[in-house]
């Protein structure tokens, strides 16, 4: 029996010819490439070829246009989003904004944090920070919101927080944690990499100080078009030590020796933007913006439930949340030999990934057909039972 929600949004599948010869369940890690990205990258190339150095007059406005596309998806006001290359750099820029004192030097985050973020904040201990990691619940995949809130006190300066935990797709109660941080004068940096494009995000409603993410996953933009949101009233409050000439109030004045920061969100830019990546990411952002994340979320919930049902039927261990309110865009499951099965699935172009300790991760997206769930698990069963291809 057809499911109208599961079968919705498939008109957008025609924009992704790469889906014709694979089963793409890897959007939580690498979104499928839109056909339009080839033309958009070609536009970047033609500007470079035909205009040489004068192409910058068109390349630089593309930075702000890309930020506007992100702003539309996360509900950010104009002038509060700036582009960057990756979340690691963004975290380093933000970390460089803060000074640590004995009275306020605490950095609180979950022990299930994506490693790159932890690396940045652990390095801040050289400057006087004190990192406090909140362990997961006994299930190893969820985190007690109250435990994070209890760890946040008047000594806390920053709370880097995953909106959706990368390894388990667990949705954190960001609003409650942000409210606790604000009550003691701490700032939350919300990492939306696993939520943007598959889970509605409204930075104003959340009240978050900073939010960040990138283009690689559900935004179908490939690598290199990361973004940073800064709450409007905070933009001029900070002066990042990790900076560059595009963070200057007049980059092409080449003033020396000290930085004179821009009075806009560009002060968080740093060095030369990776413009080609912004052209590459443009189509994915436009498609997600056109569909609307609420519709994507509705479909995702139906599709991920279908996947959970198959995991249960096959007797595999589910390592992601069951409740709709806690479940992000991916499903994680494990069984003996899952890493080897994952490698073989990828060889056969049933794209997924494996993470140590949790198993195989798969994610449907707006372009996924219901029957691809059956195709995927059918292939998985063949491999587990020694079936060749």
Secondary structure, 3 states (H helix, E strand, C coil): CCCCCCCCCHHHHHHCHHHHHCEECECCCCCCCCCHHHHHHHHHHHHHHHHHHHHHHHHHHHHHHHHHHHHHHHCCCCCCEEEECCHHHHHHHHHCCCCCECCECEEEEECCCCHHHHHHHHHHHHHCCEEEEECCCCCCCCCCHHHHHHHCCCCEEEEEEECECCCCCEECCHHHHHHHHHHCCCEEEEECCCCCCCCCCCHHHHCCCEEEECCCCCCCCCCCCEEEEECHHHHHHCCCCCCCHHHECCHHHCCCCCCCECCCHHHHCCCCCCHHHHHHHHHHHHHHHHHCHHHHHHHHHHHHHHHHHHHHHCCCEECCCCCHHHECCCEEEECCCHHHHHHHHHHCCEECEEECCCEEEEECCCCCCCHHHHHHHHHHHHHHCCCCC
